[in-house]
């Protein structure tokens, strides 16, 4: 049984910003490939929610890499997964509020 996926407004805005950046700085194809990889990872966590690495601060918050430069934080609830935030892994790790 797949968990229901809930998007926060923050996660939606982060994804939109990433895709816009990839389209403007790289190409439509790169942006499209990122979206495909994102969908694939979200589908994976919907079936195997504990696959992500648990946060040190909250065991119900997990992280999964979308690409080597982008991670997705999500929260496990009873029958749903809430997508919280995308994080650029090239940033200072101290900016990572979920780690």
Residue, then its C-alpha position, 0 to 999 in steps of 0.5 A: x500500500x502506497x502512502x498518500x503524498x502531501x506537498x507543503x507550500x514550501x516544498x512546491x516553491x522549492x521545486x518550482x525554483x529548482x526547475x526554473x533555475x535548471x531551465x534558465x541556466x542549463x536546459x529544458x531537458x536537464x529540468x525535465x530529467x530532474x522532474x522525472x528523478x524527483x517523481x521516481x524518488x517520491x514514488x519510491x518513498x511512498x512505497x518504502x517510507x523508511x528508505x530515507x535517512x532519519x534526521x538527528x533532531x526528529x526520527x519522523x523526518x527523513x532525507x532522500x537524495x534526488x540528485x547529488x546536489x538536491x535532497x528532499x526532506x519528508x515527514x512520516x505520519x500514520x498513512x501519509x508522507x508530507x514533503x517538507x523541503x528541498x535542500x541544496x547539498x552544496x550549501x553550508x550544512x549549518x543552514x540545514x534546519x532538518x539535519 
